[in-house]
Amino acid sequence: MGIFKEKREWRRSDFRKLLREAPSRIPGTGGKHYSSKEREKLEREVFPERRFGSKLSGPEVITKLRELRREEQKKTGNEKIEAKGMRKYLEEQTGLKGKY
């Protein structure tokens, strides 16, 4: 179930808490994990407050996932694998896989 079916918008602190408490396994990377600190850092880097404000909505997250996919295509080697893992992790945690 996607988190945006529960609420239309998530406060940044609630979204960060959700990521912190989420499973740490990164899909498609052969068993790599994000620590809770890395997941918090991921939220801050991917959804900077100066751009997204204090709340995150489903359409904003979908837009960012599209951007991540385009950026991923420009990268090569290990950078591409890392970027894909990050995107897939966010898709899995937000429930927005295949929505864009």
C-alpha positions in Angstrom: 0.0 0.0 0.0 1.3 3.4 -0.9 1.8 6.0 1.8 0.0 8.6 -0.3 -3.2 6.6 -0.2 -3.2 7.2 3.6 -2.5 10.9 3.3 -2.3 13.3 0.4 0.7 15.1 2.0 3.3 14.1 4.5 5.1 16.4 6.8 8.8 16.2 6.2 9.5 15.0 9.7 6.9 12.2 9.4 8.3 11.2 6.0 11.8 11.1 7.4 10.5 8.9 10.3 8.8 6.6 7.9 12.1 6.1 6.0 14.0 5.7 9.2 11.7 2.9 10.4 11.4 1.3 6.9 13.3 -1.9 6.0 16.9 -1.1 5.1 17.4 -3.5 2.1 18.0 -1.8 -1.2 16.2 -3.6 -4.0 18.2 -4.7 -7.0 21.6 -4.4 -5.4 22.3 -7.9 -4.2 21.6 -7.4 -0.6 23.0 -3.9 0.2 21.4 -1.9 3.0 20.9 1.7 3.9 21.5 2.5 7.6 18.9 4.7 9.3 21.3 7.7 9.1 21.8 7.0 5.3 18.0 6.9 4.8 17.6 10.3 6.6 20.4 11.7 4.5 18.7 10.3 1.4 15.5 12.2 2.2 17.4 15.5 2.7 19.4 15.1 -0.5 16.6 13.9 -2.8 13.9 16.2 -1.4 15.7 19.4 -0.4 13.5 21.7 1.8 14.3 24.7 -0.3 12.6 23.1 -3.3 9.9 20.9 -1.7 9.0 23.0 1.5 7.8 21.5 4.7 5.4 18.9 3.2 5.8 16.3 0.5 2.9 15.4 -1.8 2.4 12.4 -4.1 2.7 14.4 -7.3 5.9 16.1 -6.1 7.5 12.7 -5.2 6.4 11.3 -8.6 8.1 14.3 -10.4 11.3 13.7 -8.4 11.3 10.0 -9.2 11.0 10.8 -12.9 14.0 13.2 -12.5 16.0 10.5 -10.7 15.3 8.1 -13.6 16.5 10.6 -16.2 19.6 11.3 -14.1 20.2 7.6 -13.7 20.3 7.1 -17.5 23.1 9.6 -17.8 25.4 7.8 -15.3 27.6 4.8 -15.9 28.9 1.8 -14.0 28.7 1.9 -10.2 27.1 5.3 -10.1 24.2 4.0 -12.2 23.7 1.0 -9.9 23.7 3.3 -6.9 21.2 5.7 -8.5 18.9 2.9 -9.5 19.0 1.4 -6.1 18.1 4.7 -4.5 15.2 5.3 -6.9 13.9 1.7 -6.4 14.2 2.1 -2.7 12.1 5.3 -2.7 9.6 3.7 -5.1 9.2 0.7 -2.8 8.9 2.8 0.4 6.4 5.3 -1.1 4.3 2.7 -3.0 4.7 4.8 -6.2 6.3 2.0 -8.3 4.9 2.1 -11.8 2.9 5.3 -11.1 5.0 7.5 -13.4 
